[in-house]
């Protein structure tokens, strides 16, 4: 279980044993959302945008309704 997805005490998801240098917020939509509307936001600790998206996709498949998809990724400063 080297690359298992874990969650810290603040609710942020990350890969166990991975590089967690930055905090990203993944803005998720469902088919009913209009322009500028988001259904969920997921906070992720990751080393890059690509790693954040892969963590987010795994979290969406495991914990959320199937219609959600990642629409926007922002880095928290």
N, C-alpha and C positions, 0 to 999 in steps of 0.2 A: 504494500500500500504506500509506495514511495510518493506517488503523485496524486494522492487522495485530496479531494477538495474539503477544506476545513473552514470553520467560521470562528472569528475571534469574539471577544466580549463586547465589541461595538457593533457586531452584525456584519462585518466585512468578510467576504469570502476570499480564499487564497489557496494556492497549491501548497501542500505540506512538503517542505524541503525545497521549495522554489525561491526565486528571487522576488522579494516583495519590497521594491524601493519606492513605488508611487501608489497613490490612491486614485482610483478612477471611479466615476459614476457612469453606469450604463443606463441609458434612458430607453425604456421598452414601450412598444405600442402593440395594440391589438387591431384587428380590422375595423373596429368601430370608431377609432380615434380620428379626430380631424387634424388639420394642420396646426402644429404647435401644441398639441395635447399628447400627454404620455400617460400610460396606465400604471406603470411601475418604474421604480428606480432601484438599481442594485449597486451597492458599493463593493468594490473589489480592490485587493492589494495585488499588484503585479509589477513586473519589470518593464513591460511594453504594452502598447495598445493591442497588439495581436494576442498576447497572453491574456490580457483582460477580457477580450472577446471570447476566447476559448473557455475561460472560466465561466463567463456569463452564459454561454450556450449550454454548458453542462448543468449549471444551476437552473436555468429555465426548463430544461428537459426533466430534471428531477423534482423540482418544487413548485412549478407554476403551471397555469393552464396552457394547453398546447398552442393556442393561437398567438401568443406573445412572441415578438421578435425584437432584436436590438436595433434601435433606430439611430442613436447618437451616443458617442463616447466622449466624456469630458474628463480632463485631469484636474484633480483637486489640488490647489496650491497651498 
